Amino acid sequence: MKTFKKLRTFVELFEIICTCMKKGIEIDRLDKKILSILMRDAKIAYTEIAKKLFVSGGTIHVRMKKLEDVGIVKGHSLTVDHGKLGYDISAYLGIYLDKSSLYEDVAKELEKIPEVVEAHYTTGLYNIFARVFCKDTTHLKEVLHDKIQNIPGIQRTETFISLQESINRPLEILSEDGDEEEEYTE
């Protein structure tokens, strides 16, 4: 039985939908139902999805292959509790650049730092908004001082430590059609 790992964030799904709109790719309600189920439970077998949606297992395979081929499904990942792995600090960084044109170079350097798990080119006060996971505040200081702030082009950073994650869920893609979303339960 083929299983899939959960898409990491709602940002990935937002990018998926934007990609479809830009490329003129049509995804129908069945595609959205399949994605919605997998985003909630990425380990569910295609045959189980097929039963829930009253279609054949082959239909699910074909639809998923199409969604992968056109780049809607970009990958599969596992959601873990970083705190239980010893990474007790989740922090967000607002990064100011010397010039906006340095974004690509700085992003490449940030990608080399294992503690940096997300980076976004943004509007507003910061050029880049990034997320890091660290073991403790000493580790965070080392990452900031010894790694991130030494990257050429970074002018300064502002750090926001998350005290608690209250919401982390997939984007509801079925309700955007104006249709009632159906609940899928085991």
GUKOL-810889 format. One record per atom (N, C-alpha, C): x, y, z; atom name. Coordinates in steps of 0.05 Angstrom, whole numbers, plus 32768, in hexadecimal, padded with zeros to 4 digits. Layout:
GUKOL-810889
NODE     c1     c2     c3   atom
NODE      X      Y      Z     CA
...
END
This chain:
GUKOL-810889
NODE     c1     c2     c3   atom
NODE   8011   7FE8   8000      N
NODE   8000   8000   8000     CA
NODE   8012   8019   8000      C
NODE   800B   802B   7FEE      N
NODE   801B   8043   7FEC     CA
NODE   8010   8058   8000      C
NODE   8022   8064   800F      N
NODE   801A   8079   8022     CA
NODE   8029   8092   801C      C
NODE   801F   80A8   8025      N
NODE   802C   80C2   8020     CA
NODE   8030   80D0   803B      C
NODE   8045   80DF   803C      N
NODE   804B   80F0   8053     CA
NODE   803C   810A   8050      C
NODE   8034   8116   8066      N
NODE   8025   812E   8066     CA
NODE   8033   8146   805A      C
NODE   8025   8156   804B      N
NODE   8031   816F   8041     CA
NODE   8037   8180   8059      C
NODE   804E   818C   8059      N
NODE   8058   819A   8071     CA
NODE   8047   81B1   807A      C
NODE   8041   81C4   8069      N
NODE   8033   81DC   8072     CA
NODE   801E   81E4   805F      C
NODE   800D   81F5   8069      N
NODE   7FF8   8200   8057     CA
NODE   8004   8212   8042      C
NODE   801D   821C   8046      N
NODE   802A   822C   8031     CA
NODE   802F   821B   8018      C
NODE   8036   8201   801C      N
NODE   803A   81F0   8005     CA
NODE   8020   81EE   7FF5      C
NODE   800A   81EB   8002      N
NODE   7FF0   81E8   7FF4     CA
NODE   7FE9   8202   7FE6      C
NODE   7FEE   8218   7FF3      N
NODE   7FE8   8232   7FE6     CA
NODE   7FF9   8235   7FCD      C
NODE   8012   822D   7FCE      N
NODE   8023   822D   7FB6     CA
NODE   8018   821B   7FA0      C
NODE   800E   8204   7FA8      N
NODE   8002   81F1   7F96     CA
NODE   7FEB   81FD   7F87      C
NODE   7FD9   820A   7F95      N
NODE   7FC1   8215   7F89     CA
NODE   7FC9   822D   7F77      C
NODE   7FDC   823D   7F7F      N
NODE   7FE5   8253   7F6F     CA
NODE   7FF2   8249   7F55      C
NODE   8002   8233   7F57      N
NODE   800E   8227   7F40     CA
NODE   7FF9   821E   7F2C      C
NODE   7FE5   8211   7F36      N
NODE   7FCF   8208   7F24     CA
NODE   7FC2   821F   7F16      C
NODE   7FBD   8234   7F25      N
NODE   7FAF   824B   7F19     CA
NODE   7FC1   8258   7F04      C
NODE   7FDB   825A   7F09      N
NODE   7FED   8267   7EF6     CA
NODE   7FF0   8256   7EDD      C
NODE   7FF2   823C   7EE0      N
NODE   7FF6   822A   7ECA     CA
NODE   7FDC   8222   7EBC      C
NODE   7FC6   822B   7EC6      N
NODE   7FAC   8223   7EBA     CA
NODE   7FA6   8206   7EBE      C
NODE   7FB1   81FA   7ED2      N
NODE   7FAC   81DE   7ED8     CA
NODE   7F91   81DB   7EE6      C
NODE   7F80   81CA   7EDC      N
NODE   7F66   81C6   7EE8     CA
NODE   7F68   81AF   7EFC      C
NODE   7F60   81B5   7F14      N
NODE   7F5C   81A0   7F28     CA
NODE   7F3F   81A1   7F30      C
NODE   7F33   818A   7F30      N
NODE   7F17   8189   7F36     CA
NODE   7F12   8182   7F54      C
NODE   7EF8   817F   7F5A      N
NODE   7EF1   817A   7F76     CA
NODE   7EFC   815F   7F80      C
NODE   7EFE   814B   7F6F      N
NODE   7F09   8131   7F77     CA
NODE   7F27   8135   7F7E      C
NODE   7F36   8143   7F6E      N
NODE   7F52   8149   7F74     CA
NODE   7F54   8156   7F8F      C
NODE   7F43   816A   7F94      N
NODE   7F44   8178   7FAD     CA
NODE   7F3D   8166   7FC5      C
NODE   7F2A   8154   7FC1      N
NODE   7F23   8142   7FD6     CA
NODE   7F3A   812F   7FDD      C
NODE   7F47   8125   7FC8      N
NODE   7F5F   8114   7FCC     CA
NODE   7F74   8123   7FDB      C
NODE   7F7B   813B   7FD3      N
NODE   7F8F   814B   7FE0     CA
NODE   7F87   8151   7FFD      C
NODE   7F6E   8157   8001      N
NODE   7F64   815E   801C     CA
NODE   7F68   8146   802F      C
NODE   7F61   812E   8025      N
NODE   7F63   8116   8036     CA
NODE   7F81   8111   803C      C
NODE   7F92   8113   8028      N
NODE   7FAF   810D   802C     CA
NODE   7FBC   8122   803E      C
NODE   7FB2   813B   803C      N
NODE   7FBE   8150   804D     CA
NODE   7FB7   814B   806B      C
NODE   7FA1   813E   8070      N
NODE   7F99   8138   808C     CA
NODE   7FA6   811F   8096      C
NODE   7FA9   810B   8084      N
NODE   7FB5   80F2   808C     CA
NODE   7FC5   80E7   8074      C
NODE   7FDE   80EE   8074      N
NODE   7FEF   80E7   805D     CA
NODE   7FF6   80C9   805C      C
NODE   7FF0   80BB   8071      N
NODE   7FF7   809E   8071     CA
NODE   7FE0   808D   8066      C
NODE   7FC9   8099   8060      N
NODE   7FB3   808A   8057     CA
NODE   7FB8   807D   803B      C
NODE   7FB0   8065   8038      N
NODE   7FB5   8057   801F     CA
NODE   7FA2   8061   8009      C
NODE   7FAB   8060   7FF0      N
NODE   7F9B   8068   7FDA     CA
NODE   7F80   8058   7FD9      C
NODE   7F81   803F   7FE0      N
NODE   7F69   802F   7FE0     CA
NODE   7F54   8039   7FF4      C
NODE   7F5E   8043   800B      N
NODE   7F4C   804F   801F     CA
NODE   7F40   8069   8015      C
NODE   7F50   8079   8007      N
NODE   7F46   8092   7FFC     CA
NODE   7F30   808B   7FE7      C
NODE   7F36   8077   7FD6      N
NODE   7F23   806F   7FC2     CA
NODE   7F08   8067   7FCE      C
NODE   7F09   8058   7FE4      N
NODE   7EF0   804F   7FF1     CA
NODE   7EE1   8067   7FFC      C
NODE   7EEF   807B   8008      N
NODE   7EE2   8092   8013     CA
NODE   7ED5   80A3   7FFD      C
NODE   7EE1   80A3   7FE5      N
NODE   7ED7   80B5   7FD0     CA
NODE   7EC7   80A5   7FBB      C
NODE   7EC3   808C   7FBF      N
NODE   7EB3   807B   7FAE     CA
NODE   7EBD   807B   7F91      C
NODE   7ED8   8078   7F8F      N
NODE   7EE5   8075   7F75     CA
NODE   7EF8   805D   7F77      C
NODE   7F04   8056   7F60      N
NODE   7F17   803F   7F61     CA
NODE   7F32   8048   7F6B      C
NODE   7F42   8035   7F75      N
NODE   7F5D   803B   7F7E     CA
NODE   7F6E   8045   7F67      C
NODE   7F69   803B   7F4F      N
NODE   7F78   8044   7F37     CA
NODE   7F73   8062   7F32      C
NODE   7F5A   806B   7F37      N
NODE   7F54   8087   7F33     CA
NODE   7F65   8099   7F45      C
NODE   7F68   8090   7F5E      N
NODE   7F79   809F   7F71     CA
NODE   7F96   809F   7F68      C
NODE   7FA0   8089   7F5F      N
NODE   7FBC   8088   7F55     CA
NODE   7FC0   809A   7F3D      C
NODE   7FAD   809A   7F2A      N
NODE   7FAF   80AB   7F12     CA
NODE   7FAE   80C8   7F19      C
NODE   7F9B   80CF   7F2B      N
NODE   7F99   80EB   7F34     CA
NODE   7FB2   80F4   7F42      C
NODE   7FBC   80E4   7F54      N
NODE   7FD4   80EC   7F62     CA
NODE   7FEC   80EF   7F50      C
NODE   7FEF   80DD   7F3C      N
NODE   8004   80DF   7F29     CA
NODE   8002   80F9   7F19      C
NODE   7FEA   8100   7F11      N
NODE   7FE5   811A   7F03     CA
NODE   7FED   8131   7F15      C
NODE   7FE5   8131   7F2E      N
NODE   7FEB   8147   7F41     CA
NODE   8009   8149   7F46      C
NODE   8017   8133   7F46      N
NODE   8034   8133   7F49     CA
NODE   8041   813E   7F2F      C
NODE   8038   8134   7F18      N
NODE   8044   813B   7EFE     CA
NODE   8042   8159   7EF9      C
NODE   802C   8165   7F00      N
NODE   8029   8182   7EFB     CA
NODE   8034   8193   7F11      C
NODE   803F   8187   7F26      N
NODE   804C   8196   7F3B     CA
NODE   803A   819F   7F51      C
NODE   8021   8196   7F51      N
NODE   800F   819D   7F67     CA
NODE   8018   8190   7F81      C
NODE   801D   8176   7F80      N
NODE   8029   8168   7F96     CA
NODE   8047   8169   7F92      C
NODE   8055   8177   7FA4      N
NODE   8071   817D   7FA0     CA
NODE   8083   816A   7FB1      C
NODE   8078   815C   7FC4      N
NODE   8088   814B   7FD4     CA
NODE   8078   8141   7FEC      C
NODE   8086   8132   7FFC      N
NODE   8079   8126   8013     CA
NODE   808C   8128   802B      C
NODE   8080   812F   8042      N
NODE   8092   8133   8059     CA
NODE   8083   8128   8072      C
NODE   8092   8127   8087      N
NODE   8089   811C   80A0     CA
NODE   8087   8133   80B4      C
NODE   8072   8135   80C3      N
NODE   806F   8149   80D8     CA
NODE   8078   813D   80F2      C
NODE   808B   814A   80FF      N
NODE   8096   8140   8119     CA
NODE   8094   8156   812E      C
NODE   8095   814D   8147      N
NODE   8096   815F   815E     CA
NODE   80B3   8165   8163      C
NODE   80BB   817D   815B      N
NODE   80D8   8185   815E     CA
NODE   80E0   8186   817B      C
NODE   80CE   818E   818D      N
NODE   80D4   818F   81A9     CA
NODE   80DC   8174   81B5      C
NODE   80CE   815F   81AC      N
NODE   80D5   8145   81B6     CA
NODE   80EF   813A   81AA      C
NODE   80F9   8148   8196      N
NODE   8113   8141   818B     CA
NODE   812A   8152   8197      C
NODE   8122   8163   81AB      N
NODE   8136   8173   81B8     CA
NODE   8138   8190   81AD      C
NODE   8128   8197   819A      N
NODE   8128   81B2   818F     CA
NODE   8111   81C2   819B      C
NODE   8116   81CE   81B2      N
NODE   8102   81DB   81C2     CA
NODE   80FB   81F7   81B9      C
NODE   810C   8203   81A8      N
NODE   8108   821E   819F     CA
NODE   80FF   821F   8182      C
NODE   80E8   822A   817D      N
NODE   80DF   8231   8162     CA
NODE   80DE   824F   8161      C
NODE   80ED   825A   814E      N
NODE   80EF   8277   814C     CA
NODE   80EC   8280   812F      C
NODE   80E1   8298   812D      N
NODE   80DD   82A4   8113     CA
NODE   80F0   82BC   8111      C
NODE   80FC   82BF   80FA      N
NODE   8110   82D5   80F6     CA
NODE   8107   82E8   80E1      C
NODE   8106   8301   80E7      N
NODE   8102   8315   80D3     CA
NODE   811E   831E   80CA      C
NODE   8124   831B   80B1      N
NODE   813F   8320   80A7     CA
NODE   813F   8338   8095      C
NODE   814F   834C   809B      N
NODE   8153   8364   808B     CA
NODE   816B   835F   8079      C
NODE   8169   8365   805F      N
NODE   817F   8363   804D     CA
NODE   818B   837E   8046      C
NODE   81A4   837F   803F      N
NODE   81B0   8398   8036     CA
NODE   81A2   83A2   801D      C
NODE   819B   838F   800B      N
NODE   818D   8395   7FF2     CA
NODE   817A   837E   7FEC      C
NODE   8163   8383   7FE2      N
NODE   8150   836E   7FDB     CA
NODE   815B   835B   7FC6      C
NODE   816C   8366   7FB5      N
NODE   8178   8356   7F9F     CA
NODE   818A   833F   7FAA      C
NODE   8191   8340   7FC4      N
NODE   81A1   832B   7FD0     CA
NODE   8191   8313   7FD9      C
NODE   8177   8313   7FD5      N
NODE   8166   82FE   7FE0     CA
NODE   816F   82E2   7FD7      C
NODE   8173   82DE   7FBE      N
NODE   817A   82C3   7FB4     CA
NODE   8194   82B9   7FC1      C
NODE   81A8   82CA   7FC2      N
NODE   81C2   82C2   7FCE     CA
NODE   81BE   82BC   7FEC      C
NODE   81B0   82CC   7FFA      N
NODE   81AB   82C8   8017     CA
NODE   819B   82AE   801B      C
NODE   8187   82AA   800B      N
NODE   8176   8292   800E     CA
NODE   8187   8279   800A      C
NODE   8199   8279   7FF7      N
NODE   81AB   8262   7FF3     CA
NODE   81BC   825D   800B      C
NODE   81C6   8272   8018      N
NODE   81D6   826F   8030     CA
NODE   81C5   8265   8048      C
NODE   81AD   826F   804A      N
NODE   819B   8266   8060     CA
NODE   8194   8249   805D      C
NODE   8192   8240   8044      N
NODE   818B   8224   803F     CA
NODE   81A1   8211   8049      C
NODE   81B9   821B   804C      N
NODE   81D0   820B   8056     CA
NODE   81CF   8207   8074      C
NODE   81BF   8216   8082      N
NODE   81BD   8215   809F     CA
NODE   81A7   8202   80A7      C
NODE   81AD   81EB   80B3      N
NODE   8199   81D6   80B9     CA
NODE   8182   81E0   80CB      C
NODE   8187   81F2   80DC      N
NODE   8173   81FC   80EF     CA
NODE   815D   820D   80E1      C
NODE   8164   8218   80CA      N
NODE   8150   8228   80BB     CA
NODE   813E   8214   80AB      C
NODE   8125   8214   80B2      N
NODE   8112   8201   80A5     CA
NODE   80FF   820F   8091      C
NODE   80FD   8229   8092      N
NODE   80EC   8238   8080     CA
NODE   80F9   8253   807B      C
NODE   80F5   825D   8063      N
NODE   80FD   8279   805D     CA
NODE   80EA   8283   8047      C
NODE   80E0   829B   804B      N
NODE   80CD   82A7   8038     CA
NODE   80D6   82C3   8031      C
NODE   80D5   82CA   8017      N
NODE   80DA   82E5   800E     CA
NODE   80C0   82F4   8012      C
NODE   80C1   830A   8021      N
NODE   80A8   8316   802A     CA
NODE   80A7   8334   8023      C
NODE   808E   833E   8026      N
NODE   808A   835B   8025     CA
NODE   808A   8364   8042      C
NODE   8089   837E   8046      N
NODE   8088   8388   8062     CA
NODE   80A3   8390   806C      C
NODE   80A6   838E   8086      N
NODE   80BF   8397   8093     CA
NODE   80D8   8386   808C      C
NODE   80D4   836C   8089      N
NODE   80EB   835B   8085     CA
NODE   80EC   8352   8068      C
NODE   8105   834D   805E      N
NODE   8108   8342   8043     CA
NODE   8103   8324   8044      C
NODE   810B   8317   805A      N
NODE   8108   82FA   805D     CA
NODE   80FC   82F5   8078      C
NODE   80EA   82E2   8079      N
NODE   80DF   82D8   8092     CA
NODE   80E6   82BB   8093      C
NODE   80F4   82B2   80A8      N
NODE   80FE   8297   80AA     CA
NODE   80F6   828A   80C4      C
NODE   80F6   8270   80C4      N
NODE   80F0   8260   80DC     CA
NODE   8108   824E   80E2      C
NODE   810F   824E   80FC      N
NODE   8125   823C   8105     CA
NODE   811C   822B   811C      C
NODE   8128   8214   811F      N
NODE   8125   8203   8137     CA
NODE   8140   8201   8144      C
NODE   8141   8205   815E      N
NODE   815A   8203   816E     CA
NODE   8155   81F4   8187      C
NODE   816A   81E9   8193      N
NODE   8168   81D9   81AB     CA
NODE   8161   81EA   81C4      C
NODE   816D   8201   81C5      N
NODE   8168   8213   81DB     CA
NODE   8171   822F   81D3      C
NODE   8170   8242   81E6      N
NODE   8177   825E   81DF     CA
NODE   8194   8261   81D8      C
NODE   81A5   8251   81E4      N
NODE   81C2   8252   81DE     CA
NODE   81C6   824A   81C1      C
NODE   81B9   8234   81B9      N
NODE   81BB   822B   819E     CA
NODE   81B0   8240   818A      C
NODE   819A   824D   8192      N
NODE   818E   8262   8181     CA
NODE   81A2   8279   817E      C
NODE   81AF   8281   8193      N
NODE   81C3   8296   8192     CA
NODE   81D9   828F   817F      C
NODE   81E3   8276   8180      N
NODE   81F8   826D   816E     CA
NODE   81EF   826D   8151      C
NODE   81D7   8264   814C      N
NODE   81CC   8264   8130     CA
NODE   81CB   8281   8126      C
NODE   81C0   8293   8136      N
NODE   81BD   82AF   812E     CA
NODE   81D8   82BC   812B      C
NODE   81E8   82BB   8140      N
NODE   8201   82CA   8140     CA
NODE   8217   82BE   812E      C
NODE   821A   82A3   812E      N
NODE   8230   8297   8120     CA
NODE   8229   828F   8103      C
NODE   8210   828B   80FD      N
NODE   8208   8282   80E3     CA
NODE   81F9   8297   80D3      C
NODE   81E1   829E   80DC      N
NODE   81CF   82AF   80CC     CA
NODE   81DA   82CB   80C9      C
NODE   81E2   82D7   80DF      N
NODE   81EB   82F3   80DD     CA
NODE   8206   82F6   80D0      C
NODE   8213   82E0   80CA      N
NODE   822D   82E1   80BB     CA
NODE   8229   82DE   809D      C
NODE   8210   82DB   8094      N
NODE   820B   82D8   8077     CA
NODE   820D   82F4   806B      C
NODE   821E   82F6   8056      N
NODE   8220   8310   8048     CA
NODE   8205   8319   803C      C
NODE   81FF   8332   8041      N
NODE   81E6   833D   8037     CA
NODE   81D0   8340   804C      C
NODE   81D4   8332   8063      N
NODE   81C1   8335   8079     CA
NODE   81C9   834D   808A      C
NODE   81B7   8360   808C      N
NODE   81BC   8378   809B     CA
NODE   81B8   8374   80B9      C
NODE   81A0   8368   80BF      N
NODE   819A   8362   80DB     CA
NODE   8182   834F   80DC      C
NODE   817C   8345   80F4      N
NODE   8166   8332   80F7     CA
NODE   8156   833A   8110      C
NODE   813D   8333   8110      N
NODE   812C   8334   8128     CA
NODE   8121   8319   812D      C
NODE   8121   8310   8146      N
NODE   811A   82F5   814D     CA
NODE   8100   82F4   815D      C
NODE   80EF   82E2   8156      N
NODE   80D6   82DE   8165     CA
NODE   80D5   82C0   816D      C
NODE   80D5   82BB   8187      N
NODE   80D4   82A0   8191     CA
NODE   80B7   8298   8195      C
NODE   80B0   8281   8189      N
NODE   8095   8277   818C     CA
NODE   8092   826A   81A7      C
NODE   807E   8272   81B6      N
NODE   8079   8266   81D0     CA
NODE   8067   824E   81CE      C
NODE   8056   824D   81BA      N
NODE   8044   8237   81B6     CA
NODE   8038   8238   819A      C
NODE   8037   8221   818D      N
NODE   802A   821F   8173     CA
NODE   800D   8218   8177      C
NODE   7FFB   822A   8170      N
NODE   7FDE   8225   8175     CA
NODE   7FD0   8218   815D      C
NODE   7FD9   821F   8145      N
NODE   7FCC   8215   812D     CA
NODE   7FE1   820C   811A      C
NODE   7FDE   81F4   8110      N
NODE   7FEF   81EA   80FA     CA
NODE   7FDE   81D5   80EC      C
NODE   7FD2   81DE   80D6      N
NODE   7FBF   81CD   80C8     CA
NODE   7FC1   81D1   80AA      C
NODE   7FB7   81BD   809B      N
NODE   7FB7   81C1   807E     CA
NODE   7FA1   81D5   8076      C
NODE   7FA5   81E2   8060      N
NODE   7F91   81F5   8055     CA
NODE   7F78   81E5   804C      C
NODE   7F61   81EF   8053      N
NODE   7F48   81E2   804A     CA
NODE   7F43   81EA   802D      C
NODE   7F47   81D8   801B      N
NODE   7F45   81DE   7FFE     CA
NODE   7F29   81D8   7FF3      C
NODE   7F19   81C9   8001      N
NODE   7EFF   81C2   7FF7     CA
NODE   7EEB   81D9   7FFB      C
NODE   7EED   81E6   8012      N
NODE   7EDA   81FB   8019     CA
NODE   7EDC   8214   8007      C
NODE   7EF3   8217   7FF9      N
NODE   7EF6   822F   7FE9     CA
NODE   7EE4   822F   7FD1      C
NODE   7ED9   8218   7FC9      N
NODE   7EC6   8216   7FB3     CA
NODE   7EAA   821F   7FBA      C
NODE   7EA6   8225   7FD4      N
NODE   7E8C   822C   7FDD     CA
NODE   7E7B   8213   7FE3      C
NODE   7E86   81FC   7FDF      N
NODE   7E78   81E3   7FE6     CA
NODE   7E7E   81DC   8003      C
NODE   7E6B   81CE   800F      N
NODE   7E70   81C5   802A     CA
NODE   7E86   81B0   802A      C
NODE   7E98   81B2   803C      N
NODE   7EAD   819E   803D     CA
NODE   7EA3   8185   804B      C
NODE   7EAA   816E   8040      N
NODE   7EA1   8155   804C     CA
NODE   7EB7   814C   8060      C
NODE   7EAD   8140   8075      N
NODE   7EC0   8135   8089     CA
NODE   7EC7   8119   8082      C
NODE   7EE0   8112   8083      N
NODE   7EE9   80F7   807E     CA
NODE   7EF4   80EC   8098      C
NODE   7EE8   80D8   80A2      N
NODE   7EF1   80CD   80BB     CA
NODE   7EF8   80AF   80B8      C
NODE   7F09   80A5   80C9      N
NODE   7F10   8089   80C8     CA
NODE   7EFA   8079   80D5      C
END
